[in-house]
């Protein structure tokens, strides 16, 4: 019983510390730091959900011609997105350096328990703009098994919904030679 109580207290302390750090420094900064830490640890020592994975090429939407900080602010304030903490960490190699996502956001049309959600990831570009990646998927708060099995996972629907939401924003699909290498 004492061991169980100690584990519970340690878990609560870790959760509270993570929450305070997220509030103080920003959730996206914690995710970037976790991604950098994960890259430093050999993959064989980490479960898949703690590894940094490249974003799926089919999720690539394009370049939003705003800085990542502006993109994060607009997604939450103007479009009703929320930050995601519980999502895989993504990063990919660009010019020999790992580029980590600087935002993982979700839009749930009917609230926290919507059937589906629009998941958007943001990456910085070398020019100071924001790469946008998106997909439509089952909401894990309502259907965790469907979410894990990718039932209803749809990159085309994610792109369609996001581009409709950002219709008045400077969002463009770059020429193939200006896209991440693995997206071609």
Secondary structure as GFF3:
##gff-version 3
##sequence-region A 1 184
A	DSSP	alpha_helix	2	25	.	.	.	ID=ss1
A	DSSP	alpha_helix	27	40	.	.	.	ID=ss2
A	DSSP	three_ten_helix	43	45	.	.	.	ID=ss3
A	DSSP	three_ten_helix	48	50	.	.	.	ID=ss4
A	DSSP	beta_strand	52	53	.	.	.	ID=ss5
A	DSSP	three_ten_helix	57	59	.	.	.	ID=ss6
A	DSSP	beta_strand	60	64	.	.	.	ID=ss7
A	DSSP	alpha_helix	68	77	.	.	.	ID=ss8
A	DSSP	beta_strand	82	83	.	.	.	ID=ss9
A	DSSP	beta_strand	89	94	.	.	.	ID=ss10
A	DSSP	beta_strand	97	107	.	.	.	ID=ss11
A	DSSP	beta_strand	116	124	.	.	.	ID=ss12
A	DSSP	beta_strand	130	138	.	.	.	ID=ss13
A	DSSP	alpha_helix	144	148	.	.	.	ID=ss14
A	DSSP	alpha_helix	155	165	.	.	.	ID=ss15
A	DSSP	beta_strand	171	172	.	.	.	ID=ss16
A	DSSP	three_ten_helix	176	178	.	.	.	ID=ss17
A	DSSP	three_ten_helix	181	183	.	.	.	ID=ss18
###
